[in-house]
Amino acid sequence: MVGTNIIYLWLIGLMHRIINKKIRELPIKYWILIIVIPIISIFLLQTMLDGFVGSNTYSYVSLGVSLAGIIFINLAMFNFFESFEDKIKLKYLETIKQQEQENYKLLTLSYKQVREFKHDIENQFLVLNDMLENNDTDSAKEYLVKLSSFVRLANRLCYTGNNAVDSIVNIKGSLAQTYGIEFICKVNIITNIKADELELCRIIGNALDNAIEGCQRAGVSHKHIWISLMEEREKLFIVITNTSDKVDTSVLTSTKKEQGLHGIGINSIKSSVDRLGGLVSFDYDDGIFKLNIMVRNCLQI
């Protein structure tokens, strides 16, 4: 009986260990197997022991083989679960690697743009110098005003006055454009952004990553991302819309963990918004996914 109790405890412990891992990506049918197989194993074990008659060697061999089979099935299930967990971890690492490759691509693109911009500026100065040598000061002044405006706006998709926020928006915007996605940014910041930069960049970065992924999955030719940053009464409003296939927003707004790697970004957004004392909501209508965020535009104490 002691050996039987040990097997019971082992089966229960095995099931408890698996359930406690809480891998969200595991399909429901596998969760059913995880729960049902150990329970059936315990039932079969008890049935065999109740009907066991140890009168000959064959009975002991049959019982031993049956016990070995039960243990093998449960171990096989556990090994499958472990391999599935490793697969999820590998998929996550591949996603991180892909993001790093995209960041490298953006750095390369930015370097190319800087070189092109430098070349353009050199040509513009040659034109300006020629005007001054010909004493055409009026034309030179007018040209200088246009050049100043060009320098201020060149390669900039968004300007909020906050370098960190501007960088993340412009980098993600440039990435979207490389995928053929129209990127539009609207800013109405009256005062300086006072909210925590790290949290804001985490929110905006994850939100724009999700928007880009949504556009890439959408089965339409024209794709766009529109981001609005507005400040009013010490509150910062961030609205992002993007072309998207149908999205079940009820899942996103629930308190449950989102399914898959896409949910990692959503949960990160929710956590950062919560730390900034804000609110977040999701909407979907006629091929457009909309993310609404409100956070306090003040220093956190």
C-alpha positions as CSV (number, residue, x, y, z in Angstrom):
1,M,0.0,0.0,0.0
2,V,2.9,2.3,0.6
3,G,4.1,2.0,-3.0
4,T,0.5,2.6,-4.2
5,N,0.3,5.8,-2.1
6,I,3.6,7.0,-3.5
7,I,2.3,6.5,-7.1
8,Y,-0.8,8.4,-6.2
9,L,1.2,11.3,-4.8
10,W,3.5,11.2,-7.9
11,L,0.5,11.5,-10.3
12,I,-1.1,14.3,-8.3
13,G,2.2,16.1,-8.0
14,L,2.8,15.8,-11.8
15,M,-0.6,17.2,-12.6
16,H,-0.1,20.0,-10.0
17,R,3.3,20.9,-11.5
18,I,2.0,21.2,-15.0
19,I,-1.1,23.3,-14.1
20,N,1.1,25.7,-12.0
21,K,3.2,26.5,-15.1
22,K,0.2,28.3,-16.6
23,I,1.3,28.4,-20.2
24,R,-1.4,30.6,-21.8
25,E,-0.7,29.4,-25.4
26,L,-1.7,25.8,-24.5
27,P,-4.9,24.9,-26.4
28,I,-7.9,23.9,-24.2
29,K,-7.9,20.3,-25.6
30,Y,-4.4,19.8,-24.1
31,W,-5.5,21.2,-20.8
32,I,-8.3,18.6,-20.7
33,L,-5.8,15.8,-21.3
34,I,-3.5,17.2,-18.6
35,I,-6.3,17.0,-16.1
36,V,-8.1,13.8,-17.3
37,I,-5.1,11.5,-17.9
38,P,-3.8,11.5,-14.3
39,I,-7.3,11.2,-12.9
40,I,-8.0,8.2,-15.2
41,S,-4.6,6.7,-14.3
42,I,-5.5,6.9,-10.6
43,F,-8.9,5.3,-11.2
44,L,-7.4,2.5,-13.3
45,L,-4.6,1.9,-10.7
46,Q,-7.2,1.6,-7.9
47,T,-9.4,-0.7,-10.0
48,M,-6.4,-3.0,-10.7
49,L,-5.4,-3.1,-7.1
50,D,-8.9,-3.9,-5.9
51,G,-9.1,-6.8,-8.4
52,F,-5.6,-8.0,-7.9
53,V,-5.1,-11.6,-6.8
54,G,-1.5,-12.4,-6.2
55,S,-1.8,-16.2,-6.6
56,N,0.8,-16.6,-9.4
57,T,3.7,-14.9,-11.1
58,Y,1.5,-13.9,-14.1
59,S,-0.6,-11.7,-11.9
60,Y,2.4,-9.8,-10.6
61,V,3.8,-9.4,-14.1
62,S,0.5,-8.1,-15.4
63,L,0.3,-5.6,-12.6
64,G,3.9,-4.5,-13.1
65,V,3.3,-4.0,-16.9
66,S,0.1,-2.1,-16.2
67,L,1.8,0.2,-13.7
68,A,4.7,0.8,-16.1
69,G,2.2,1.7,-18.8
70,I,0.4,4.2,-16.6
71,I,3.7,5.8,-15.6
72,F,4.9,5.9,-19.2
73,I,1.7,7.6,-20.4
74,N,2.0,10.3,-17.8
75,L,5.7,10.8,-18.3
76,A,5.0,11.1,-22.1
77,M,2.4,13.7,-21.4
78,F,4.7,15.7,-19.1
79,N,7.5,15.5,-21.7
80,F,5.2,16.8,-24.4
81,F,4.2,19.7,-22.1
82,E,7.9,20.5,-21.5
83,S,8.7,20.5,-25.2
84,F,5.6,22.7,-25.9
85,E,6.9,25.2,-23.3
86,D,10.4,25.2,-24.9
87,K,8.7,25.8,-28.3
88,I,6.9,28.9,-26.9
89,K,10.1,30.2,-25.4
90,L,12.0,29.7,-28.7
91,K,9.2,31.5,-30.6
92,Y,9.5,34.4,-28.1
93,L,13.3,34.6,-28.6
94,E,12.8,34.6,-32.4
95,T,10.4,37.5,-32.0
96,I,13.0,39.4,-30.0
97,K,15.6,38.7,-32.6
98,Q,13.3,39.9,-35.4
99,Q,12.7,43.2,-33.5
100,E,16.5,43.6,-33.1
101,Q,16.9,43.1,-36.9
102,E,14.2,45.7,-37.5
103,N,15.9,48.1,-35.2
104,Y,19.2,47.5,-37.1
105,K,17.3,48.1,-40.3
106,L,16.0,51.4,-39.0
107,L,19.5,52.5,-37.9
108,T,20.8,51.7,-41.4
109,L,18.0,53.7,-42.9
110,S,18.6,56.6,-40.6
111,Y,22.3,56.7,-41.5
112,K,21.4,56.7,-45.2
113,Q,18.9,59.5,-44.7
114,V,21.5,61.6,-42.8
115,R,24.0,61.1,-45.7
116,E,21.4,62.1,-48.2
117,F,20.4,65.1,-46.1
118,K,24.0,66.2,-45.8
119,H,24.4,66.0,-49.5
120,D,21.3,68.1,-50.1
121,I,22.4,70.7,-47.6
122,E,25.7,71.1,-49.3
123,N,24.0,71.7,-52.6
124,Q,21.6,74.2,-51.1
125,F,24.6,76.1,-49.6
126,L,26.2,76.3,-53.0
127,V,23.1,77.9,-54.4
128,L,22.9,80.3,-51.5
129,N,26.6,81.2,-51.8
130,D,26.1,81.9,-55.5
131,M,23.2,84.3,-54.7
132,L,25.3,86.2,-52.2
133,E,28.3,86.5,-54.6
134,N,25.9,88.1,-57.1
135,N,24.7,90.5,-54.4
136,D,21.1,89.1,-54.8
137,T,20.4,89.5,-51.0
138,D,16.7,89.5,-51.3
139,S,16.6,86.2,-53.1
140,A,19.2,84.9,-50.6
141,K,17.0,85.9,-47.6
142,E,13.9,84.3,-49.2
143,Y,15.9,81.1,-50.0
144,L,17.3,81.0,-46.5
145,V,13.8,81.1,-44.9
146,K,12.8,78.2,-47.1
147,L,16.0,76.3,-46.3
148,S,15.4,76.9,-42.5
149,S,11.9,75.4,-42.8
150,F,13.3,72.5,-44.8
151,V,16.0,71.7,-42.2
152,R,13.5,71.9,-39.3
153,L,11.0,69.5,-40.9
154,A,13.2,67.2,-42.8
155,N,12.8,63.5,-41.9
156,R,10.6,64.4,-39.0
157,L,7.2,62.8,-38.8
158,C,6.4,64.0,-35.3
159,Y,7.5,66.8,-33.0
160,T,6.2,67.0,-29.4
161,G,9.2,68.8,-27.8
162,N,10.1,65.6,-26.0
163,N,13.2,64.0,-27.5
164,A,12.4,60.5,-26.2
165,V,8.8,60.5,-27.4
166,D,9.8,62.1,-30.8
167,S,12.4,59.5,-31.3
168,I,10.2,56.5,-30.7
169,V,7.4,57.9,-32.9
170,N,9.7,58.8,-35.7
171,I,11.6,55.5,-35.6
172,K,8.3,53.5,-35.7
173,G,6.9,55.8,-38.3
174,S,9.9,55.3,-40.6
175,L,9.6,51.6,-40.1
176,A,5.9,51.7,-41.1
177,Q,6.8,53.6,-44.2
178,T,9.4,51.1,-45.3
179,Y,6.5,48.5,-45.3
180,G,4.4,50.8,-47.5
181,I,2.2,51.9,-44.7
182,E,1.0,55.5,-44.7
183,F,2.0,57.1,-41.4
184,I,0.3,60.3,-40.1
185,C,1.0,62.1,-36.8
186,K,-1.0,64.9,-35.2
187,V,0.3,66.7,-32.2
188,N,-1.3,69.3,-30.0
189,I,1.0,69.6,-26.9
190,I,0.5,73.0,-25.2
191,T,2.9,72.4,-22.3
192,N,5.9,70.1,-21.9
193,I,5.4,66.4,-21.5
194,K,5.9,65.7,-17.8
195,A,4.8,62.1,-17.6
196,D,7.5,59.4,-17.2
197,E,9.4,59.1,-20.5
198,L,10.2,55.5,-20.1
199,E,6.6,54.5,-19.5
200,L,5.4,56.7,-22.4
201,C,7.9,55.2,-24.8
202,R,7.0,51.7,-23.7
203,I,3.3,52.5,-24.3
204,I,3.8,54.2,-27.7
205,G,6.5,51.7,-28.9
206,N,4.3,48.7,-28.1
207,A,1.2,50.3,-29.5
208,L,2.9,51.3,-32.8
209,D,4.5,47.8,-33.1
210,N,1.0,46.3,-32.8
211,A,-0.4,48.8,-35.3
212,I,2.3,47.9,-37.8
213,E,1.6,44.1,-37.3
214,G,-2.1,44.8,-37.7
215,C,-1.5,46.6,-41.0
216,Q,0.7,43.8,-42.2
217,R,-2.0,41.2,-41.5
218,A,-4.7,43.2,-43.1
219,G,-5.9,42.0,-46.5
220,V,-6.2,45.4,-48.1
221,S,-4.0,47.4,-50.5
222,H,-4.0,50.8,-48.8
223,K,-2.9,50.6,-45.2
224,H,-2.4,53.5,-42.7
225,I,-1.4,54.3,-39.1
226,W,-2.7,57.5,-37.5
227,I,-1.4,58.7,-34.2
228,S,-2.7,61.7,-32.2
229,L,-0.9,63.1,-29.1
230,M,-2.9,65.8,-27.3
231,E,-2.6,67.5,-23.9
232,E,-5.5,69.0,-22.0
233,R,-5.8,69.9,-18.3
234,E,-2.7,67.9,-17.2
235,K,-3.9,64.9,-19.1
236,L,-2.2,63.4,-22.1
237,F,-4.4,61.7,-24.7
238,I,-2.9,59.2,-27.1
239,V,-5.1,57.8,-29.9
240,I,-3.8,55.4,-32.5
241,T,-5.8,53.9,-35.3
242,N,-4.6,51.4,-37.9
243,T,-5.9,49.3,-40.8
244,S,-6.7,45.9,-39.4
245,D,-8.5,42.6,-39.9
246,K,-11.4,42.0,-37.5
247,V,-10.4,42.2,-33.8
248,D,-12.3,40.9,-30.8
249,T,-11.9,43.9,-28.5
250,S,-13.8,42.1,-25.7
251,V,-10.8,39.8,-25.2
252,L,-8.4,42.8,-25.1
253,T,-10.4,44.7,-22.5
254,S,-10.9,41.7,-20.2
255,T,-8.7,41.1,-17.1
256,K,-7.5,37.8,-18.5
257,K,-4.0,37.3,-20.0
258,E,-4.1,37.7,-23.8
259,Q,-3.3,34.8,-26.0
260,G,-0.1,34.5,-27.9
261,L,2.9,36.8,-28.2
262,H,0.8,39.7,-29.4
263,G,-0.7,39.8,-25.9
264,I,2.8,40.6,-24.4
265,G,2.6,44.1,-25.9
266,I,-1.0,44.6,-24.9
267,N,-0.2,43.6,-21.3
268,S,2.8,45.9,-21.3
269,I,0.7,48.8,-22.5
270,K,-1.9,48.2,-19.8
271,S,0.7,48.0,-17.0
272,S,2.4,51.2,-18.1
273,V,-0.9,53.0,-18.4
274,D,-1.9,51.8,-14.9
275,R,1.4,53.0,-13.4
276,L,0.7,56.5,-14.9
277,G,-2.7,56.5,-13.4
278,G,-4.5,56.3,-16.7
279,L,-7.1,54.5,-18.7
280,V,-7.0,52.4,-21.9
281,S,-9.7,51.2,-24.2
282,F,-9.9,49.4,-27.6
283,D,-12.4,49.8,-30.4
284,Y,-12.9,48.2,-33.8
285,D,-15.1,49.3,-36.6
286,D,-15.2,48.6,-40.4
287,G,-11.6,47.6,-40.8
288,I,-10.1,50.1,-38.4
289,F,-8.7,49.2,-35.0
290,K,-8.5,52.1,-32.5
291,L,-6.5,52.4,-29.3
292,N,-7.5,55.1,-26.8
293,I,-5.1,56.0,-23.9
294,M,-5.4,58.7,-21.3
295,V,-2.6,59.2,-18.7
296,R,-1.8,62.0,-16.3
297,N,0.7,64.5,-17.7
298,C,2.4,65.2,-14.4
299,L,5.4,64.0,-12.4
300,Q,4.8,60.8,-10.4
301,I,5.4,61.1,-6.7
